[in-house]
Amino acid sequence: MQKKRSLFVIVVSFFFLISGCVTTGTYEKKVKEADNQAKELAQVKADRDQLKEAFANAASEQAKLNEELAELKKKKAEVQTESDTYKQLMQEMKGEIAKGQVTISELKGKLTMDVVDKILFASGQAEVKQEGLDVLQRVVEILKNVKDKSIRVEGHTDNVKIKGRLAKQYPTNWELSAARALNVTKYLQQQGLDPVLLSATAFGEYQPVAGNDTPEGRAKNRRIAIILLPKE
């Protein structure tokens, strides 16, 4: 009887031991599966965040490219406008250009028209004479179409000193070139050009385009320059 009881205890103990082992193994398996699922979920979230960041960067780059494209189109339109203005001035002033009275150049977004003083002013005078007004009026009709450029009028002279009674009104070439530039600028305004776009500058004898040692060189230096340049 005692032996049977001992055998029963051993069998029951073995049964519980086996049951315990199965339960522990299953639990560990479930835990491992849960860990794997958590890792997979974390990876999915990380991939999703990377995709969201990639899309955001792509959208930002696209917006940047659109801005650059718009700027390039704007610059292209500006260059075309300058070229059209240049062509129009060249056509309108071809008679004066042929006589050497007007020169027109265009470089790096800057269009310059130099007009020798003798067709604008009487010798030593700052008031624009009628012949000069006629020339400027033809220029005005072209410049009226320019809305996105500054228009600067520059006064230039040769290096011959002002003497006699004229020196009382214009002590130096600075004053004479300034008065001439201002009078041309005022006329452009009176003819309808936006004064916001206009400015007048005096250089006197200090920016020559030719040597002052010959009559021909001095004649080239006595000029009014009308310059179209990008707005600041």
Buried (B, 14 or more C-beta within 10 A) or exposed (E): EEEEEEEEEEEEEEEEEEEEEEEEEEEEEEEEEEEEEEEEEEEEEEEEEEEEEEEEEEEEEEEEEEEEEEEEEEEEEBEEBBEEBBEBBBEBBEEBBEEEBBBBEBEEEBBBBBBBBBBBBEEBBBEBBEEBBEBBEEBBEBBEEBEEBBBBBBBBBBBEEBEEEEBEEBEBBBBBBBBBBBBBBBBBEEBEBEEEBBBBBBBBBEEBEBEBEEEEBBBBBBBBBBBBBEEE
